[in-house]
Amino acid sequence: HAIAWQGIPVQTEFARLAPAVVESDVRAAALAEAWFGAGRPFKIFAYVTVGTGISHSLVIDGVPYAGSRGNALVMASGPMTSVCPECSLQFQTVLEEVASGPAVLAFYEKDQPGRAHRTEDVIEAAEAGDPVACRVVESAGVALGSGLGFLINVLDPEAVVVGGGLGMAGGLYWRTLVDSARRHTWSETSRNLPILQAGLGTEAGVIGAALAGARTQAG
């Protein structure tokens, strides 16, 4: 269940226990990648985390951009709505329900119940040539790649860094994701930009949280 902390001065309350800073997980990871990971060479890059959910952060000069309300991280939670011009059928696609870790596991389980218990099991089955796993993994990679292409078109970063548990998967998933992102990138000048896996892997968020705290204490 979600914690109902709207309106609560969370940082102030935490500071009663110890010096504290509150930051989103994706911005913390993006900060770590900017300072110590794959984002170091770039002035402007987009960090995308793919795991239980899918979020992003634009990083400029080593600083994750939070937006006017702190909401510049949502990438895949809201529906993309379209209407078929032939039959007027309305489609509502939520990227997290197609391309996140739980989605990959759920789609595989629907066809092959009881054969996988973790998203990693599906990724490994795809690498072993399981046709159902290959189809599910490719579908997720294509969908996420289209989202990355949209992000590239809108933000025009120098590079994209992908992290999170599923984002660090290689093989078929990574190849499909990168190919799809390039096919969905409109400008030829952006199409071949670097698309990299996070240099700090799944530890980026923890490292970034420590870095955010240290930077705040240093003023």
N, C-alpha and C positions, 0 to 999 in steps of 0.2 A: 504494500500500500504506500502511496505517496505521503510524504510528510507535509502537513499543513503549516508551512512556516512563512507564508506570505504575511508581510507586515511585522514580522518578528525581527528585531535587530540582531541577527545571528552572529555577526562578527563581534559585536559588543558583548554578547552573552558568552561566547567562547573565550573572549579576552579576560573574563573573570577568572578563568582557570590558568591561562598562560597567554603570552603574546600570540595573536592569531591573525591569519589572513584567509579570506574566503574566496575561492576561485573555482570556476567550472573545470571539470576533468579535461575537456578537450583543449581549453586554453592553457591549462597547466602543461599538458603534453606538448602543445605547440610551442610554448616557451622553451621547454627543454630541448626540443628539436632545433629551435633557432639558435640556441647557445652552444649545445654540445652534440647535436645530431645531424641529420641529413639536410637540415635547412640552413646550416651555417654559411654556405657560399652565396646565399641569395638575399637580396634586399627586400623583395616581396615574394612570399610564397603562400600557398594554401595548404593547410594541414587538414587531413580528413581521417577520422578514426572510425573504424568499422568493427563492431563487435556485437554486443547485445543491442545497441542502437547505432545510428550513423549520424555523426555531427562533423562540423568543420570550424576552422578558425583561419581568418586571413591574418598573416603576420607581416608587419611593416617595420623595417629597421629593428628587428629583434623583439618587437612588442606585439602581442596578439591584440587584434582590434575587437573591442567588446560591443560596439554599437551604442546608441543613445540610451538603451534600457538594459543592456547586458544580454540581448537576445540574438546577437550576431553569431550564432552557432547552429541554429536549426537548419538542417539540410534535407532530411528525409522523413520527417514526422507527419507533415501535412499532405493531403491528397492533391495529386495533379489531375485535374478534371478536363476531359475532352469529350466531344460528341462526334460520332461517326456521321459524315455528311451523306452517306448512302442510306443508312437505316435509322438514323437519329438515336441510336443506342448510346447512352452516356457511360463513360468509363471513369472510374475514380481509382487511381493507382497510388498507393502509399509505398514509397521506396523501401522503407524499413520492413514492410510486410513481405517483401520479395527478396531483398538483398542482404539483410542482416544475418548474423549467426543463427539466432533462433529460427528465422525463416528458412534457411537452408536445411536445418535439421527437420523442421516440420514438414517441408515438402518431400523430403526423402522418406520420412516416417509414414507419410500418407500412402506412399506406393510400396514401401518395404518395412512394414511395422515390425518393431522389435530388433531390427538389425543394426541400429545405431543409437548410441546414447549421448553422444556429444557431436558438435559440429565438426570437430577434428576427425571423427570417424568417417563422416561423409567425404571430407577432403581426401583422406587416405584411400577410401574406396574408389574415388574418382581417379586418383593416381594409379590405382591398381587395375583400372579399366572397366569398373562396374558401370554399365551403360546408364542405369538410372541415376547414379551419383554424378556421372559426367553431365547428364542433361540438367540436373538441378544446379550443379556448380557453374556450368556455362550460362544458364539463365540468370543466376545471381550476378555473375561477372558482367554480363551484357547490361543488365539493369543498372548496376552501380557505375559502370563506365559511362552510361548515358548521363547519369547524374554528375559525374566528374566533368564530362564535356560541357554540360550546362554551366557548371561552376567556373570552368575555364573561360567560357564565352562571356560571362558576366563580370568576373573579377580581373581577368587578364594577368594572372600571376606569372612570375618567371619560372616557377616549378610547382609541382604538386607532390606533397609527401603524405604517404598513406600509412597509418598505424592501426593499432587495435588488434585484438586477437585474430579475427578473420582477415583483417587487412594485411597481416604478416604472412598469410598463407601464400605459398608460391605455386609453381606448377601450372596446371590448367587454369585454375582460378585467376592467378595473376596475369597470365598471358591474355586471357579473355577480357579481363578488366581493362588492361592497357590498350588493347586493340579497339575495344568499344569506345573508350575515352577519346582516342584519336579520331575515330570515325565520326564522333558526335561533336568534335571541335570544329567550329565554323571557319575560322581564319587559318589560312595556310601558314602564316607567320607564327601561330601558336600551336599548330598541330603536332609538332615534333618537340615540344618542350619536355624537360626532364620530368618523368613520373617515377618517383622513388619510394621504396619502403623505408619506414622510420629507422633511423640509425640506432635508436635506443630501444627499439622493439616495444614490448608491452610494459617496460619499466618507465617509459617516458612520462606518464602521468605522475608517478611518485617522485621522480627526479624534478619535474617541473613544479610540483607543490612545494618541495623543499627550497627550490630556487626562488619561487615567488615569495615565500616567507623571509628568506635571507635578504632579498632585494628590498622588501618593505622595512625590515629592521634597520637596513643600512641607510634608509631615507632616499 
